[in-house]
Amino acid sequence: MAIWLKRGASAEAKADADRKVRDIVEATLADIEKRGDAAVRELSVKFDGWDREDYRLSQSEIDACVESLRPQERKDIEFAQTQVRGFAQIQRASMQDVEVETLPGVILGHKNIPLNSAGCYVPGGKYPLLASAHMSVITAKVAGVKRIITCAPPFQGKPARAIVAAQAMAGADAIYALGGMQAVGAMALGTQSIEAVDILVGPGNAFVAEAKRQLFGRVGIDLFAGPTETLIIADEIGCDAELAATDILGQVEHGPDSPGVLLTNSEKLARATMAEIERLLTILPTADYARKAWDAFGEVIVAESYEEMVRVADQIASEHVQVMTRDPDYFLQNMTNYGALFLGPRTNVAYGDKVIGTNHTLPTKKAARFTGGLWVGKFLKTCTYQKVMTDEASTLIGEYCSRLCALEGFAGHGEQANIRVRRYGGRNVPYAGQVEPSEATAA
C-alpha cells in the first residue's frame, strides 16, 4: 500500500479557493458583455496598470518588438517554432478526409474543416511565456484557421517584446497587449473593437482558466486548465535526489498553487529528495514562488511496486509526468491518465514547455482522465456527410429506417423514409401512422 510522506492542501481548501475565483469571474464576464471596451479598459488599468485607447498593437509596434530581438534570441525562437510547426504538420497529416461506399449506392464520408477564428492567450504576468505563442498560433495556422488573434498582458509597463515577436513570427493576424480574464472575455464575447472568436486556447492563471470554463459553450476551448502540475515517477536505478528535486522545483516555480509530486518505490530516494529540495530552495532565484507551492501543494508518495505506482499515477492524472526509472517504457505501455509523458532522465518537462515540439497546453485538475492536450485537431471540426446515389439504395435504407422509426414512435421521421420508398422503390407503403390492411385484418 502506498504511503504519503508529505501531503498537499486539502480538497476543501482547494474548493474554497475555486469558489472565490468563480464568483469574481462571473461578475467580470457579465460586465464585459454589458459594457464591452469600457469594462475591458477599466480592468486593464486595475490589474495591469495599462491604459490606452486601442489595445491592438500597430504594425510599427510589432515590428519594433521583432527588431529588438538579438540575433541569438531570434534564432532560438525560430528553432522552437520550427519544432512545434513540424510536429503539428505531422499531426495534421495523420487526419485524413474519408469517403467510402458502405453499401451499393450509399456514400459516407467526413471532412476535417478548420475553424474560422481562434483567440490565443499567452500568459505573461510573472514571466513572459513566449512559448505559448508557438503552441497556440502555429498549431492553429497548421490546422488552417482563417483568423487568429492573440492577447498577452503588458510586461513591466509595455508590450512584452519577446511575446509580441513570437506571436508575429508565428503568424498571428492581430496582436493585443491585453491580459487576464478581461482578455479572454473580450475575445470570446466580442467588444466594440474586438470581433468574437470561435475558440479560446492557451494557459493562464486561475482567473483565466475559470473564465474559459464559464465561456465554454459560447465558444469552444482547448481544455479546462488549472495551475501547472508535475509528477515525478522515479526509482533508485533511473534517478537520484538531485534530479528529482531539480525537476520538481523547476515546475512549481510557476506559482504558489502549482502541485509537485514525487512517486517512488524507494523511501530512501523519497527522503533524500525532500532534503535536496530544502537545499535547493536556499539558492533557487525563484524560491519565493517555489517554496509556497512546495509547502502547500508538494507531495511525496512511496509505493510498493511499479504496478502500484501506475495505479496511483492514474488516480493523480497529472498534467506532466516525468518517468525516471529502470524501465520508463513500462509506464508508457501501462499508464492511461496523463497530459504528457517525459521518459527517461535525458528529457524533462522544460523541454516540452519550451522547445522540443510537442504542445505544452495540457490538461490539469484530473482532466487527463478524459482529454489530451492542445493539438492541431482542436482547431478542426470532423464533419460527416452522406450521399445515396441510386433508387435501390434509397429504398433499401428507407425500409429499414421506416420500421425503426415506427418502433420508436416517430411518425414524421418514418414518413421521411416512406415517401422515398414510394417514390424511388414504387412500393405501396402507407403514410406513417396508418394501419396496413393486413394488420387491420389480424386485429
Residue pairs with C-beta under 8 A, 6 or more apart in sequence:
1 304
1 308
2 301
2 302
2 303
2 304
2 308
2 312
3 301
3 302
4 299
4 300
4 301
5 267
5 270
5 271
5 274
5 300
5 301
5 302
6 274
6 298
6 299
6 300
7 299
8 259
8 261
8 296
8 297
8 298
8 299
9 296
9 297
17 206
17 257
18 206
18 210
21 206
21 207
21 210
22 210
22 214
24 207
25 181
25 207
25 210
25 211
25 214
26 214
28 39
28 43
28 181
28 182
28 185
28 211
29 181
29 185
29 189
29 211
29 214
29 215
31 39
32 39
32 40
32 43
32 182
32 185
32 186
32 189
32 191
33 185
33 189
36 190
36 191
36 192
37 186
37 191
37 192
37 193
37 194
39 182
40 55
40 178
40 182
40 185
40 186
40 191
41 51
41 55
43 180
43 181
43 182
44 50
44 51
44 55
44 178
44 179
44 182
45 51
47 179
47 180
47 182
48 153
48 154
48 179
48 180
49 157
50 153
50 154
50 157
50 177
50 179
52 177
54 193
55 176
55 177
55 178
55 193
56 174
56 175
56 176
56 193
56 194
57 159
57 164
57 175
57 176
57 177
61 159
61 164
62 164
62 168
62 175
64 161
65 159
65 161
65 162
65 164
65 165
65 168
66 74
66 164
66 165
66 168
66 169
68 161
68 165
69 77
69 161
69 162
69 165
73 162
74 165
77 130
77 134
77 162
77 165
77 166
77 169
78 169
79 355
80 131
80 134
80 354
80 355
81 134
81 138
81 166
81 169
81 170
83 355
83 356
83 357
84 134
84 135
84 138
84 139
84 357
84 359
85 138
85 141
85 142
86 357
87 357
87 358
87 359
88 138
88 139
88 142
88 143
88 359
88 375
88 376
89 142
91 142
91 375
91 376
91 377
92 142
92 143
92 376
95 112
95 376
95 377
95 380
95 382
96 112
97 109
97 110
97 111
97 112
98 109
98 110
99 107
99 108
99 109
100 107
100 108
100 109
101 107
102 108
103 393
103 396
103 397
104 390
104 392
104 393
105 388
105 389
105 390
105 392
105 393
105 394
106 386
106 387
106 388
106 389
106 393
106 397
107 386
107 387
107 388
107 389
108 384
108 385
108 386
109 384
109 385
109 386
110 382
110 383
110 384
110 385
111 382
111 383
111 385
112 380
112 381
112 382
113 380
113 381
113 382
113 383
114 143
114 144
114 145
114 146
114 379
114 380
114 381
115 140
115 143
115 145
115 198
115 199
115 220
115 379
115 380
115 381
116 145
116 146
116 147
116 198
117 145
117 146
117 147
117 148
117 149
117 195
117 196
117 197
117 198
117 199
118 136
118 140
118 145
118 147
118 148
118 149
118 197
118 198
118 199
118 200
118 201
118 379
119 149
119 150
119 151
119 184
119 187
119 188
119 197
119 199
119 200
119 201
119 219
120 132
120 133
120 136
120 137
120 140
120 148
120 149
120 150
120 151
120 167
120 172
120 201
120 202
121 132
121 136
121 150
121 151
121 152
121 183
121 184
121 187
121 200
121 201
121 202
121 203
121 204
121 208
122 129
122 130
122 132
122 133
122 136
122 150
122 151
122 152
122 163
122 166
122 167
122 202
123 129
123 132
123 152
123 153
123 179
123 202
123 203
123 204
123 205
123 208
124 152
124 153
124 154
124 155
124 160
124 163
124 179
125 153
125 179
125 180
125 205
126 255
126 289
128 152
128 155
128 160
128 162
128 163
129 163
129 203
130 160
130 162
130 163
130 165
130 166
131 166
131 353
131 354
131 355
131 360
132 202
132 203
132 360
132 361
133 150
133 152
133 163
133 166
133 167
133 170
133 172
134 166
134 170
135 202
135 359
135 360
135 361
135 374
136 150
136 201
136 202
136 361
136 374
137 148
137 150
137 167
137 170
137 171
137 172
138 170
138 171
139 359
139 374
139 375
139 376
139 378
139 379
140 148
140 201
140 379
141 148
141 170
141 171
142 376
143 376
143 377
143 378
143 379
143 380
144 379
144 380
145 379
147 173
147 174
147 195
147 197
148 171
148 172
148 173
148 174
149 172
149 173
149 174
149 175
149 176
149 187
149 194
149 197
150 167
150 172
150 174
150 175
150 176
151 176
151 177
151 178
151 179
151 183
151 184
151 186
151 187
152 159
152 160
152 163
152 164
152 167
152 175
152 176
152 177
152 178
152 179
152 183
153 160
153 177
153 178
153 179
153 180
153 183
154 160
154 177
154 179
155 161
155 163
158 177
159 177
160 177
164 175
164 177
167 175
168 175
176 183
176 186
176 194
178 186
180 204
180 205
180 207
180 208
181 207
181 208
181 210
181 211
183 208
184 200
184 204
184 208
184 211
184 212
184 215
185 211
185 215
186 194
187 194
187 196
187 197
187 200
188 196
188 197
188 200
188 211
188 215
188 218
188 219
189 196
189 215
189 218
190 196
196 219
197 219
198 219
198 220
199 219
199 220
199 221
199 222
199 378
199 379
200 212
200 215
200 219
200 220
200 221
200 222
201 221
201 222
201 361
201 374
201 378
202 222
202 361
203 209
203 225
203 228
203 360
203 361
204 212
204 225
205 255
206 226
206 227
206 257
209 224
209 225
209 226
212 221
212 224
212 225
213 221
213 224
215 221
216 224
220 378
222 361
222 373
222 374
222 378
223 361
223 362
223 363
223 367
223 371
223 373
223 374
224 363
224 364
224 365
224 367
225 361
225 362
225 363
225 364
225 365
225 367
226 364
226 365
227 254
227 255
227 257
227 258
227 259
227 364
228 251
228 252
228 254
228 255
228 258
228 319
228 320
228 364
229 251
229 258
229 259
229 260
229 261
229 318
229 319
229 320
229 339
229 364
230 247
230 248
230 251
230 252
230 258
230 259
230 260
230 261
230 318
230 319
230 320
230 322
230 349
231 261
231 263
231 313
231 316
231 318
231 320
231 321
231 322
231 338
232 239
232 244
232 247
232 248
232 260
232 261
232 262
232 263
232 264
232 322
232 324
233 263
233 264
233 309
233 313
233 321
233 322
233 323
233 324
233 325
233 331
234 243
234 244
234 262
234 263
234 264
234 266
234 269
234 273
234 323
234 324
234 325
235 264
235 265
235 266
235 269
235 324
235 325
235 326
236 266
236 268
236 269
237 325
237 326
238 323
238 324
238 325
238 326
238 328
238 344
238 345
239 264
239 269
239 324
239 325
239 345
240 269
240 272
241 269
241 272
241 273
241 275
241 276
242 276
243 324
243 345
244 262
244 264
244 269
244 273
244 276
244 324
245 273
245 276
245 277
245 279
245 280
246 280
247 322
247 348
247 349
248 260
248 261
248 262
248 273
248 277
248 294
248 298
249 260
249 277
249 280
249 281
249 284
249 290
249 294
250 348
250 349
250 350
251 258
251 260
251 320
251 349
251 350
252 258
252 259
252 260
252 289
252 290
252 293
252 294
252 297
252 298
253 284
253 286
253 289
253 290
253 293
254 289
254 293
255 289
255 293
256 289
256 292
256 293
256 296
257 293
257 296
257 297
258 293
258 297
259 293
259 297
259 298
259 299
259 318
260 293
260 294
260 297
260 298
260 299
261 298
261 299
261 300
261 301
261 316
261 318
262 270
262 273
262 299
262 300
262 301
263 301
263 303
263 309
263 312
263 313
263 316
264 270
264 273
264 300
264 301
264 302
264 303
264 309
265 302
265 303
265 304
265 305
265 306
265 308
265 309
266 302
267 302
270 300
270 301
270 302
273 300
274 300
277 294
277 298
281 287
281 290
281 291
281 294
284 290
301 312
303 309
303 312
306 325
306 327
306 330
306 331
309 331
310 330
310 331
310 334
310 335
313 321
313 331
313 335
313 337
313 338
314 335
314 336
314 337
315 337
316 337
316 366
317 337
317 338
317 363
317 366
317 367
317 368
317 369
318 338
318 339
318 368
319 338
319 339
319 340
319 362
319 363
319 364
319 368
320 338
320 339
320 340
320 342
320 349
320 352
320 362
321 331
321 335
321 338
321 339
321 340
321 341
321 342
322 341
322 342
322 347
322 348
322 349
323 331
323 332
323 341
323 342
323 343
323 344
324 344
324 345
325 331
328 343
328 344
329 343
331 341
331 343
332 341
332 343
335 341
337 366
337 368
337 369
338 368
339 362
339 363
339 364
339 368
339 372
339 373
340 352
340 358
340 360
340 362
340 373
342 348
342 349
342 351
342 352
347 356
352 358
352 360
353 360
354 360
359 373
359 374
359 375
360 373
361 373
361 374
362 368
362 372
362 373
362 374
363 371
363 372
363 373
388 394
388 397
391 424
391 425
392 424
392 425
394 420
394 421
394 424
394 425
395 420
395 421
395 424
395 425
395 427
397 417
398 417
398 418
398 420
398 421
398 424
398 425
399 417
399 421
399 425
399 427
401 413
401 414
401 416
401 417
402 414
402 417
402 418
402 421
402 429
402 432
405 411
405 413
405 414
405 417
405 432
406 414
406 432
411 432
411 433
412 432
414 432
414 433
415 431
415 432
418 429
418 430
418 431
418 432
421 427
421 429
422 428
422 429
430 436
435 443
